[in-house]
Amino acid sequence: MTTDLNRRAFLGTTGAFVAGSLMASPLSNLAYSQGKKIKAVLVGTGVRGTSFWGKTLVENFPDILEFVGLCDINPGRLEYAKTYMGVDCPTFVNFEAMVSQTTPDLVIVTTQDSTHHEYIIKGLDMGCDVLTEKPLTTDETKCQAILDAERRSNRKVIVGFNYRWGPYMTKIKELLQSGAIGRVTSVDFHWYLNTYHGASYFRRWHGLRQSGGTLWVHKATHHFDLLNWWLDSDPEEVFAYGDLEHYGSNGPFRGDKCRTCFHKKECKYFWDITLDKRSMDLYVNNEHHDGYIRDNCLFRPEINIYDKMSAQIKYRDNTLVNYSLTTYSPYEGWKIAFNGTEGRIDAWLDIPFMKGENISQAEMHEMEMSQQDENLQSEPVIVHKLWNDLEVKNVTFQRGGHGGGDKLLHDQIFRTPGNKDPYDRSAGIRDGAMSILIGIAARKSIESGHPVRIAELTDLEPRPRRI
Ligand SMILES: NC(=O)c1ccc[n+]([C@@H]2O[C@H](COP(=O)([O-])OP(=O)(O)OC[C@H]3O[C@@H](n4cnc5c(N)ncnc54)[C@H](O)[C@@H]3O)[C@@H](O)[C@H]2O)c1
């Protein structure tokens, strides 16, 4: 397809949305000027911003989108971002100056989690649509401020929930939606982060609750969004426990950072960042600007997040969920089971002994981060109706890029935003809010020792059916 045809197709589907599709992406509402590319700016030129929302968009959507500005607090990382992404737009350390000078249609927010609200609100107030990375934000006050900002603007927020788009996740949605096990009554959902992926959160800003809102918000927002979407109901009440027993001050020793540590030999978590060119370019070469140390000690005493977490969530439709997240598992993977009035669904990914495999956890983490693994894999979902034999539904998908979900998410946002989606995978501000509110309620429950109602946190009222 030529560039012009692509653009016409894009604008054509945008028009179709205006005519009344209810299932389309919130971004299909954008008032892009006729025949012109989307003018986008990006704030937060770290690893996620420069790759998934940077270089990948530049390479895959040159006919649809152009970057007109990049912003970050680190001027060195900004310069690197331009080269890495292959763009020639101006760079800014001041967000308002960037938006007033470049007048973008779309602001993409990929900064540290605790700062998302600042750019989402300013972006909306300055007349732009906003696409933000998860989590929407890190506490209920900022969440309310974002909700208010979207309401007073005539612009939209989309949250980049990529997990929904993985074919394995979509298969579960399809089965539940079709009533394969009747009405869902309870769920067991357990997520295990290994000592590579789990540990990575404790090396940098994610280890501080004031920066990432704890993994209840930073990481579990993905899982809570999946639950909300799969169950198609809103969370009503949360009770949780959690503690920090492995990382932080629990470590047997500590150093300044891995590069200069005296415990390189005995520390199982030693990571030689100097062997990783991308991390050197992004972080080490620019740490003199802002002191952001990427290979920080994961046993540093200021770490104040949980490394084991467990919650019970009661949904508005009375579904009960048992959820847990651990961050120092020998293997990475997850399991879920849905109990319904007519049967049960069991699903899991990456649990090595379920396949009799011994997967290298280090290689697996590397592949997932690089998004490069295009190999296909086939995994079962078990549907077991009451009084019947179980059925195995095999789902084939790509290993890298969150099971191929990352690419589908991009295509839906930028290439076919007006298309109706039978699985309702586009996520807007309410989805972003409901997923973080479970994590925020869990934090508050641990602190207070009491269950926390979602309705107490913002003015959003939980609904039995999401839409
Ligand atoms: N959906 C996913 O699978 C996924 C994966 C990775 C990261 N993320 C999200 O992407 C975002 C970025 O994560 P990352 O891993 O790239 O982190 P990162 O640390 O590599 O990048 C964050 C960038 O934000 C900049 N920054 C910090 N404070 C700022 C401020 N006040 N104003 C402007 N810029 C500021 C930093 O200088 C840095 O360049 C996070 O919100 C994270 O949750 C999502």
The ligand as an ORCA input file, in Angstrom:
! r2SCAN-3c Opt
* xyz 0 1
  N       3.876     -1.826     29.157
  C       5.039     -2.363     29.412
  O       5.232     -3.558     29.214
  C       6.150     -1.470     29.941
  C       7.482     -1.935     29.918
  C       8.481     -1.096     30.409
  C       8.155      0.156     30.918
  N       6.864      0.571     30.932
  C       6.532      1.919     31.464
  O       7.213      2.905     30.699
  C       7.599      4.003     31.519
  C       9.109      4.245     31.386
  O       9.795      3.101     31.876
  P      11.320      2.830     31.458
  O      11.576      1.408     31.781
  O      11.559      3.336     30.083
  O      12.089      3.738     32.513
  P      13.449      4.562     32.278
  O      13.949      4.850     33.623
  O      14.324      3.861     31.303
  O      12.945      5.902     31.576
  C      12.241      6.902     32.266
  C      12.638      8.236     31.651
  O      11.841      9.257     32.281
  C      12.699     10.370     32.519
  N      12.110     11.158     33.594
  C      12.093     10.884     34.922
  N      11.440     11.865     35.575
  C      11.035     12.766     34.642
  C      10.320     13.982     34.694
  N       9.863     14.485     35.841
  N      10.081     14.608     33.535
  C      10.528     14.126     32.345
  N      11.209     12.983     32.244
  C      11.479     12.307     33.380
  C      14.045      9.760     32.873
  O      15.100     10.683     32.715
  C      14.100      8.602     31.877
  O      14.691      8.993     30.669
  C       7.166      3.653     32.940
  O       5.973      4.292     33.231
  C       6.966      2.154     32.903
  O       5.967      1.724     33.800
  C       5.869     -0.210     30.431
*
